[in-house]
Amino acid sequence: MLFRTVFGVLATLALFASFLVTAPARAADCGRVTLADMNWSSATFIANVDRFILEHGYGCDAELVVGDTMPTGTSMIEKGEPDIASELWTHGFTEALERGVSEGRLKIVSASLSDGGEEGFWVPKFLVDKHPELATISGIRKHAALFKNPEDPTTSLFMGCPAGWGCQINAGNLYKALKLKDAGFVLGDPGSGAGLAGSLAKAYERGEPWFGYYWAPTPLLGKYEMVKVDFESGVDEAHFVECIAVADCENPKPTMYPPAPVQTVVTADLSERAPAVVAYLSRRSFTNSFMNGFLAWVDDNQADGEVAMAHFMKTHEPLWREWVSAEAAGRIKAALAKM
């Protein structure tokens, strides 16, 4: 009896010691990992999912840091921080991204949105129903007076992209290429993603004209019927990449937006020290159809990134299980059970 008791105690101590060794070792392999928390709904949702999975599935000390397309990408190249940009719209960051990859500072590991993002200049469908010409850029220029600038009614307003976002560059270049200034439009800065969304929603719900940049997947374009304006130019992807997406391009020409690459990018340091994390990120991806529907739930429930993450992790286990190892899945399930 005494032997069995001593043996049992020793076995318990050995198991406990094994846990103390393996758990910190797993965390040490991953260490501290920073993820950019971009200020739009799909990006903050994905970043929160990544943080939770890295923390509970892979033992990382995962932390969200405030991010935006241009500042985040630049910081990753120049400072190696943050470690992960979970959803980087790279059209406005093409040249710098290619340089970062070629210099071995960055690594593109997956498509955050497997079928890419959609960008364009939009007007409300109810407006196009009344004035079909507004489905084209020539019609927009002709009827510029419909889009009065509330700050100066003698001008018209094209609502551009928030400062610091990659789309600020391409929307600004297309504003020039489409000669919107000549038609009387000023280029508006909404100040933030929330400001841009609020501008569109407010105009739509009041039945007022609105003309500006927006993108999908978003709950807003699911909630409000909008028409993407035809630039009557077709798509010139080479010119878009070489000029429209480049700051201070001297001679921008009209082109529709190509499907936008929306990618997960990591630093070279993370790729080298945490291959299991990179393996997870390389498998993690969402379709636009899923994301539009999920973001509609987020919007209806006024959920922040953390609440959206928890809802997703609890209701879409078959999807996230495809991205992680069996061992990580077990640890994630245990963490979810405590929420």
Contacts in CASP RR format, 6 or more apart in sequence:
PFRMAT RR
TARGET T0000
AUTHOR 0000-0000-0000
METHOD contacts of the structure
MODEL  1
MLFRTVFGVLATLALFASFLVTAPARAADCGRVTLADMNWSSATFIANVD
RFILEHGYGCDAELVVGDTMPTGTSMIEKGEPDIASELWTHGFTEALERG
VSEGRLKIVSASLSDGGEEGFWVPKFLVDKHPELATISGIRKHAALFKNP
EDPTTSLFMGCPAGWGCQINAGNLYKALKLKDAGFVLGDPGSGAGLAGSL
AKAYERGEPWFGYYWAPTPLLGKYEMVKVDFESGVDEAHFVECIAVADCE
NPKPTMYPPAPVQTVVTADLSERAPAVVAYLSRRSFTNSFMNGFLAWVDD
NQADGEVAMAHFMKTHEPLWREWVSAEAAGRIKAALAKM
23 59 0 8 1.000
26 58 0 8 1.000
26 59 0 8 1.000
27 59 0 8 1.000
27 60 0 8 1.000
27 61 0 8 1.000
29 273 0 8 1.000
29 274 0 8 1.000
29 276 0 8 1.000
30 54 0 8 1.000
30 58 0 8 1.000
30 59 0 8 1.000
30 60 0 8 1.000
30 61 0 8 1.000
30 273 0 8 1.000
30 274 0 8 1.000
30 276 0 8 1.000
30 277 0 8 1.000
31 59 0 8 1.000
31 60 0 8 1.000
31 61 0 8 1.000
31 273 0 8 1.000
31 274 0 8 1.000
32 60 0 8 1.000
32 61 0 8 1.000
32 63 0 8 1.000
33 54 0 8 1.000
33 60 0 8 1.000
33 61 0 8 1.000
33 62 0 8 1.000
33 63 0 8 1.000
33 83 0 8 1.000
33 84 0 8 1.000
33 270 0 8 1.000
33 274 0 8 1.000
33 277 0 8 1.000
34 62 0 8 1.000
34 63 0 8 1.000
34 64 0 8 1.000
34 65 0 8 1.000
34 81 0 8 1.000
34 82 0 8 1.000
34 83 0 8 1.000
34 84 0 8 1.000
35 47 0 8 1.000
35 50 0 8 1.000
35 51 0 8 1.000
35 54 0 8 1.000
35 62 0 8 1.000
35 63 0 8 1.000
35 64 0 8 1.000
35 65 0 8 1.000
35 82 0 8 1.000
35 83 0 8 1.000
35 84 0 8 1.000
35 85 0 8 1.000
35 86 0 8 1.000
36 43 0 8 1.000
36 47 0 8 1.000
36 64 0 8 1.000
36 65 0 8 1.000
36 66 0 8 1.000
36 67 0 8 1.000
36 72 0 8 1.000
36 82 0 8 1.000
36 84 0 8 1.000
36 85 0 8 1.000
36 86 0 8 1.000
36 88 0 8 1.000
37 43 0 8 1.000
37 44 0 8 1.000
37 47 0 8 1.000
37 48 0 8 1.000
37 64 0 8 1.000
37 65 0 8 1.000
37 66 0 8 1.000
37 67 0 8 1.000
38 44 0 8 1.000
38 47 0 8 1.000
38 67 0 8 1.000
38 68 0 8 1.000
38 69 0 8 1.000
38 72 0 8 1.000
38 85 0 8 1.000
38 86 0 8 1.000
38 87 0 8 1.000
39 66 0 8 1.000
39 67 0 8 1.000
39 68 0 8 1.000
39 192 0 8 1.000
39 193 0 8 1.000
39 194 0 8 1.000
40 193 0 8 1.000
40 218 0 8 1.000
41 218 0 8 1.000
41 219 0 8 1.000
41 295 0 8 1.000
41 298 0 8 1.000
41 299 0 8 1.000
41 305 0 8 1.000
41 308 0 8 1.000
42 87 0 8 1.000
42 113 0 8 1.000
42 217 0 8 1.000
42 218 0 8 1.000
42 286 0 8 1.000
42 291 0 8 1.000
42 295 0 8 1.000
43 86 0 8 1.000
43 87 0 8 1.000
44 304 0 8 1.000
44 305 0 8 1.000
44 308 0 8 1.000
45 294 0 8 1.000
45 295 0 8 1.000
45 298 0 8 1.000
45 305 0 8 1.000
45 308 0 8 1.000
45 309 0 8 1.000
45 312 0 8 1.000
46 86 0 8 1.000
46 87 0 8 1.000
46 112 0 8 1.000
46 284 0 8 1.000
46 286 0 8 1.000
47 64 0 8 1.000
47 84 0 8 1.000
47 86 0 8 1.000
47 87 0 8 1.000
47 305 0 8 1.000
48 64 0 8 1.000
48 305 0 8 1.000
48 306 0 8 1.000
48 308 0 8 1.000
48 309 0 8 1.000
49 86 0 8 1.000
49 284 0 8 1.000
49 309 0 8 1.000
49 312 0 8 1.000
49 313 0 8 1.000
49 320 0 8 1.000
50 62 0 8 1.000
50 84 0 8 1.000
50 86 0 8 1.000
50 281 0 8 1.000
50 284 0 8 1.000
51 62 0 8 1.000
51 63 0 8 1.000
51 64 0 8 1.000
51 309 0 8 1.000
52 62 0 8 1.000
52 309 0 8 1.000
52 313 0 8 1.000
52 332 0 8 1.000
52 335 0 8 1.000
53 280 0 8 1.000
53 284 0 8 1.000
53 320 0 8 1.000
53 323 0 8 1.000
53 324 0 8 1.000
53 328 0 8 1.000
53 332 0 8 1.000
54 60 0 8 1.000
54 62 0 8 1.000
54 277 0 8 1.000
54 280 0 8 1.000
55 61 0 8 1.000
55 62 0 8 1.000
55 335 0 8 1.000
56 331 0 8 1.000
56 332 0 8 1.000
56 334 0 8 1.000
56 335 0 8 1.000
57 324 0 8 1.000
57 328 0 8 1.000
57 329 0 8 1.000
57 330 0 8 1.000
57 331 0 8 1.000
57 332 0 8 1.000
57 335 0 8 1.000
58 274 0 8 1.000
58 276 0 8 1.000
58 277 0 8 1.000
58 280 0 8 1.000
58 328 0 8 1.000
59 331 0 8 1.000
60 274 0 8 1.000
60 277 0 8 1.000
65 81 0 8 1.000
65 82 0 8 1.000
67 82 0 8 1.000
68 164 0 8 1.000
68 165 0 8 1.000
69 88 0 8 1.000
69 89 0 8 1.000
69 92 0 8 1.000
69 93 0 8 1.000
69 164 0 8 1.000
69 165 0 8 1.000
69 166 0 8 1.000
69 167 0 8 1.000
70 92 0 8 1.000
70 93 0 8 1.000
70 164 0 8 1.000
70 165 0 8 1.000
70 166 0 8 1.000
70 168 0 8 1.000
71 164 0 8 1.000
72 82 0 8 1.000
72 85 0 8 1.000
72 88 0 8 1.000
73 85 0 8 1.000
73 88 0 8 1.000
73 93 0 8 1.000
73 96 0 8 1.000
73 97 0 8 1.000
73 106 0 8 1.000
73 265 0 8 1.000
74 96 0 8 1.000
75 81 0 8 1.000
75 82 0 8 1.000
76 82 0 8 1.000
76 85 0 8 1.000
76 105 0 8 1.000
76 106 0 8 1.000
76 265 0 8 1.000
76 267 0 8 1.000
77 96 0 8 1.000
77 99 0 8 1.000
77 100 0 8 1.000
77 103 0 8 1.000
77 105 0 8 1.000
77 106 0 8 1.000
80 105 0 8 1.000
80 267 0 8 1.000
80 269 0 8 1.000
81 267 0 8 1.000
82 267 0 8 1.000
83 266 0 8 1.000
83 267 0 8 1.000
83 269 0 8 1.000
83 270 0 8 1.000
84 264 0 8 1.000
84 265 0 8 1.000
84 266 0 8 1.000
84 267 0 8 1.000
84 270 0 8 1.000
84 281 0 8 1.000
85 264 0 8 1.000
85 265 0 8 1.000
85 266 0 8 1.000
86 112 0 8 1.000
86 264 0 8 1.000
86 281 0 8 1.000
87 112 0 8 1.000
87 113 0 8 1.000
87 262 0 8 1.000
87 264 0 8 1.000
88 97 0 8 1.000
88 112 0 8 1.000
88 262 0 8 1.000
88 263 0 8 1.000
88 264 0 8 1.000
88 265 0 8 1.000
89 117 0 8 1.000
89 166 0 8 1.000
89 167 0 8 1.000
89 215 0 8 1.000
89 260 0 8 1.000
89 261 0 8 1.000
89 262 0 8 1.000
90 97 0 8 1.000
90 260 0 8 1.000
90 261 0 8 1.000
90 262 0 8 1.000
90 263 0 8 1.000
90 265 0 8 1.000
91 119 0 8 1.000
91 166 0 8 1.000
91 167 0 8 1.000
91 170 0 8 1.000
91 240 0 8 1.000
91 241 0 8 1.000
91 245 0 8 1.000
91 257 0 8 1.000
91 258 0 8 1.000
91 260 0 8 1.000
91 261 0 8 1.000
92 166 0 8 1.000
92 167 0 8 1.000
92 169 0 8 1.000
92 170 0 8 1.000
92 245 0 8 1.000
93 166 0 8 1.000
93 245 0 8 1.000
94 241 0 8 1.000
94 245 0 8 1.000
94 246 0 8 1.000
95 245 0 8 1.000
95 246 0 8 1.000
97 106 0 8 1.000
97 108 0 8 1.000
97 265 0 8 1.000
100 106 0 8 1.000
101 107 0 8 1.000
101 108 0 8 1.000
104 268 0 8 1.000
105 267 0 8 1.000
105 268 0 8 1.000
106 265 0 8 1.000
106 266 0 8 1.000
106 267 0 8 1.000
106 268 0 8 1.000
107 265 0 8 1.000
107 266 0 8 1.000
107 267 0 8 1.000
107 268 0 8 1.000
107 271 0 8 1.000
107 278 0 8 1.000
108 263 0 8 1.000
108 264 0 8 1.000
108 265 0 8 1.000
109 263 0 8 1.000
109 264 0 8 1.000
109 265 0 8 1.000
109 266 0 8 1.000
109 271 0 8 1.000
109 278 0 8 1.000
109 281 0 8 1.000
109 282 0 8 1.000
110 263 0 8 1.000
110 264 0 8 1.000
110 281 0 8 1.000
110 282 0 8 1.000
110 283 0 8 1.000
110 284 0 8 1.000
110 285 0 8 1.000
111 261 0 8 1.000
111 262 0 8 1.000
111 263 0 8 1.000
111 264 0 8 1.000
111 285 0 8 1.000
112 262 0 8 1.000
112 263 0 8 1.000
112 264 0 8 1.000
112 284 0 8 1.000
112 285 0 8 1.000
112 286 0 8 1.000
113 217 0 8 1.000
113 262 0 8 1.000
113 285 0 8 1.000
113 286 0 8 1.000
113 287 0 8 1.000
113 288 0 8 1.000
113 291 0 8 1.000
114 285 0 8 1.000
114 286 0 8 1.000
114 287 0 8 1.000
115 259 0 8 1.000
115 287 0 8 1.000
115 288 0 8 1.000
116 259 0 8 1.000
116 260 0 8 1.000
116 261 0 8 1.000
116 262 0 8 1.000
116 288 0 8 1.000
117 215 0 8 1.000
117 216 0 8 1.000
117 217 0 8 1.000
117 259 0 8 1.000
117 260 0 8 1.000
117 262 0 8 1.000
117 288 0 8 1.000
118 215 0 8 1.000
118 216 0 8 1.000
118 217 0 8 1.000
118 228 0 8 1.000
118 257 0 8 1.000
118 259 0 8 1.000
118 260 0 8 1.000
118 288 0 8 1.000
119 167 0 8 1.000
119 170 0 8 1.000
119 213 0 8 1.000
119 214 0 8 1.000
119 215 0 8 1.000
119 257 0 8 1.000
119 260 0 8 1.000
120 213 0 8 1.000
120 214 0 8 1.000
120 215 0 8 1.000
120 228 0 8 1.000
120 229 0 8 1.000
120 256 0 8 1.000
120 257 0 8 1.000
121 137 0 8 1.000
121 158 0 8 1.000
121 171 0 8 1.000
121 174 0 8 1.000
121 211 0 8 1.000
121 212 0 8 1.000
121 213 0 8 1.000
121 228 0 8 1.000
121 229 0 8 1.000
121 231 0 8 1.000
122 200 0 8 1.000
122 210 0 8 1.000
122 211 0 8 1.000
122 212 0 8 1.000
122 213 0 8 1.000
122 214 0 8 1.000
122 221 0 8 1.000
122 226 0 8 1.000
122 227 0 8 1.000
122 228 0 8 1.000
122 229 0 8 1.000
123 134 0 8 1.000
123 135 0 8 1.000
123 140 0 8 1.000
123 209 0 8 1.000
123 210 0 8 1.000
123 211 0 8 1.000
123 212 0 8 1.000
123 226 0 8 1.000
123 227 0 8 1.000
123 229 0 8 1.000
124 203 0 8 1.000
124 204 0 8 1.000
124 207 0 8 1.000
124 209 0 8 1.000
124 210 0 8 1.000
124 224 0 8 1.000
124 225 0 8 1.000
124 226 0 8 1.000
124 227 0 8 1.000
125 225 0 8 1.000
125 226 0 8 1.000
125 227 0 8 1.000
126 207 0 8 1.000
126 225 0 8 1.000
127 134 0 8 1.000
127 146 0 8 1.000
127 209 0 8 1.000
127 210 0 8 1.000
128 134 0 8 1.000
128 135 0 8 1.000
128 227 0 8 1.000
131 139 0 8 1.000
131 143 0 8 1.000
131 146 0 8 1.000
133 139 0 8 1.000
133 142 0 8 1.000
133 143 0 8 1.000
134 140 0 8 1.000
134 143 0 8 1.000
134 146 0 8 1.000
134 227 0 8 1.000
134 229 0 8 1.000
135 227 0 8 1.000
135 229 0 8 1.000
135 230 0 8 1.000
136 229 0 8 1.000
136 230 0 8 1.000
136 232 0 8 1.000
137 178 0 8 1.000
137 229 0 8 1.000
137 230 0 8 1.000
137 231 0 8 1.000
137 232 0 8 1.000
137 254 0 8 1.000
138 232 0 8 1.000
140 147 0 8 1.000
140 180 0 8 1.000
140 183 0 8 1.000
140 211 0 8 1.000
140 229 0 8 1.000
141 178 0 8 1.000
141 179 0 8 1.000
141 180 0 8 1.000
141 182 0 8 1.000
141 183 0 8 1.000
144 156 0 8 1.000
144 183 0 8 1.000
144 184 0 8 1.000
144 185 0 8 1.000
145 156 0 8 1.000
146 156 0 8 1.000
146 209 0 8 1.000
147 156 0 8 1.000
147 157 0 8 1.000
147 158 0 8 1.000
147 185 0 8 1.000
147 209 0 8 1.000
147 210 0 8 1.000
147 211 0 8 1.000
148 155 0 8 1.000
148 156 0 8 1.000
148 157 0 8 1.000
148 209 0 8 1.000
149 155 0 8 1.000
149 156 0 8 1.000
149 157 0 8 1.000
149 186 0 8 1.000
150 157 0 8 1.000
151 157 0 8 1.000
152 186 0 8 1.000
155 184 0 8 1.000
155 185 0 8 1.000
155 186 0 8 1.000
156 183 0 8 1.000
156 184 0 8 1.000
156 185 0 8 1.000
156 186 0 8 1.000
156 211 0 8 1.000
157 185 0 8 1.000
157 186 0 8 1.000
157 188 0 8 1.000
157 211 0 8 1.000
158 175 0 8 1.000
158 180 0 8 1.000
158 185 0 8 1.000
158 186 0 8 1.000
158 187 0 8 1.000
158 188 0 8 1.000
158 211 0 8 1.000
158 212 0 8 1.000
159 188 0 8 1.000
159 190 0 8 1.000
159 196 0 8 1.000
159 199 0 8 1.000
159 200 0 8 1.000
159 210 0 8 1.000
159 211 0 8 1.000
159 212 0 8 1.000
159 213 0 8 1.000
160 167 0 8 1.000
160 168 0 8 1.000
160 171 0 8 1.000
160 172 0 8 1.000
160 175 0 8 1.000
160 187 0 8 1.000
160 188 0 8 1.000
160 189 0 8 1.000
160 190 0 8 1.000
160 196 0 8 1.000
160 212 0 8 1.000
160 213 0 8 1.000
161 167 0 8 1.000
161 168 0 8 1.000
161 170 0 8 1.000
161 171 0 8 1.000
161 172 0 8 1.000
161 190 0 8 1.000
161 196 0 8 1.000
161 213 0 8 1.000
162 168 0 8 1.000
162 189 0 8 1.000
162 190 0 8 1.000
162 191 0 8 1.000
162 192 0 8 1.000
162 193 0 8 1.000
162 195 0 8 1.000
162 196 0 8 1.000
163 189 0 8 1.000
163 191 0 8 1.000
165 193 0 8 1.000
167 213 0 8 1.000
167 215 0 8 1.000
169 244 0 8 1.000
169 245 0 8 1.000
169 246 0 8 1.000
169 247 0 8 1.000
170 240 0 8 1.000
170 244 0 8 1.000
170 245 0 8 1.000
170 257 0 8 1.000
171 187 0 8 1.000
171 213 0 8 1.000
172 187 0 8 1.000
173 243 0 8 1.000
173 244 0 8 1.000
173 245 0 8 1.000
173 246 0 8 1.000
173 249 0 8 1.000
173 252 0 8 1.000
174 231 0 8 1.000
174 244 0 8 1.000
174 252 0 8 1.000
174 254 0 8 1.000
174 255 0 8 1.000
175 181 0 8 1.000
175 185 0 8 1.000
175 187 0 8 1.000
176 252 0 8 1.000
177 244 0 8 1.000
177 252 0 8 1.000
177 253 0 8 1.000
177 254 0 8 1.000
177 255 0 8 1.000
178 231 0 8 1.000
178 254 0 8 1.000
180 187 0 8 1.000
181 187 0 8 1.000
185 211 0 8 1.000
190 196 0 8 1.000
190 198 0 8 1.000
190 199 0 8 1.000
196 213 0 8 1.000
196 214 0 8 1.000
197 218 0 8 1.000
197 220 0 8 1.000
199 210 0 8 1.000
200 210 0 8 1.000
200 212 0 8 1.000
200 214 0 8 1.000
200 220 0 8 1.000
200 224 0 8 1.000
200 226 0 8 1.000
201 220 0 8 1.000
201 224 0 8 1.000
202 208 0 8 1.000
203 209 0 8 1.000
203 210 0 8 1.000
204 210 0 8 1.000
204 224 0 8 1.000
211 229 0 8 1.000
214 220 0 8 1.000
214 221 0 8 1.000
214 226 0 8 1.000
215 260 0 8 1.000
216 288 0 8 1.000
216 292 0 8 1.000
217 288 0 8 1.000
217 291 0 8 1.000
217 292 0 8 1.000
217 293 0 8 1.000
217 295 0 8 1.000
218 292 0 8 1.000
218 295 0 8 1.000
219 292 0 8 1.000
219 293 0 8 1.000
219 295 0 8 1.000
219 296 0 8 1.000
219 298 0 8 1.000
219 299 0 8 1.000
219 300 0 8 1.000
220 299 0 8 1.000
221 292 0 8 1.000
222 292 0 8 1.000
222 296 0 8 1.000
223 296 0 8 1.000
223 299 0 8 1.000
230 256 0 8 1.000
231 254 0 8 1.000
231 255 0 8 1.000
231 256 0 8 1.000
232 254 0 8 1.000
233 253 0 8 1.000
233 254 0 8 1.000
233 255 0 8 1.000
233 256 0 8 1.000
234 255 0 8 1.000
234 256 0 8 1.000
235 255 0 8 1.000
235 256 0 8 1.000
235 257 0 8 1.000
235 258 0 8 1.000
236 253 0 8 1.000
236 255 0 8 1.000
237 255 0 8 1.000
237 258 0 8 1.000
239 253 0 8 1.000
239 255 0 8 1.000
240 255 0 8 1.000
240 257 0 8 1.000
240 258 0 8 1.000
243 249 0 8 1.000
243 251 0 8 1.000
243 252 0 8 1.000
243 253 0 8 1.000
244 252 0 8 1.000
244 255 0 8 1.000
264 281 0 8 1.000
264 284 0 8 1.000
266 278 0 8 1.000
266 281 0 8 1.000
270 277 0 8 1.000
270 278 0 8 1.000
271 278 0 8 1.000
276 325 0 8 1.000
280 323 0 8 1.000
280 324 0 8 1.000
280 325 0 8 1.000
280 328 0 8 1.000
283 322 0 8 1.000
283 323 0 8 1.000
283 324 0 8 1.000
284 320 0 8 1.000
284 323 0 8 1.000
286 294 0 8 1.000
294 308 0 8 1.000
294 312 0 8 1.000
297 303 0 8 1.000
297 308 0 8 1.000
297 311 0 8 1.000
298 305 0 8 1.000
298 308 0 8 1.000
301 307 0 8 1.000
301 311 0 8 1.000
303 311 0 8 1.000
310 339 0 8 1.000
312 320 0 8 1.000
313 320 0 8 1.000
313 332 0 8 1.000
313 336 0 8 1.000
314 336 0 8 1.000
314 339 0 8 1.000
317 333 0 8 1.000
320 332 0 8 1.000
321 329 0 8 1.000
324 332 0 8 1.000
END
